[in-house]
Amino acid sequence: MVALPQVGKVIVDGANLSKRHTPSNAAPPCRAGSSTRTCPSRIGRRHRLPGDGPTRIGMRIDETGRKIRICRKCETEL
């Protein structure tokens, strides 16, 4: 995982993949075909939990009125 705090993004291996196609008439070092690369995604709402893997974050209000961040998949507090 690579963090890019200046732009508020993170690069996670195997997540947010993008496919790029190269035409056959490109310059000699490039061959025709496709390549897959990992693109950055926003930091704010992505987390990786040990049991669940990548997950989204939700909010819940507890009995005292505080907002608590929770996992959307398993409902555990973060």
Buried (B, 14 or more C-beta within 10 A) or exposed (E): EEEEEEEEBBBBEEBBEEEEEEEEEEEEEEEEEEEEEBEBBEBEEBBEEEEEEBBEEBEEEEEEEEEEEBBEBEEEEE
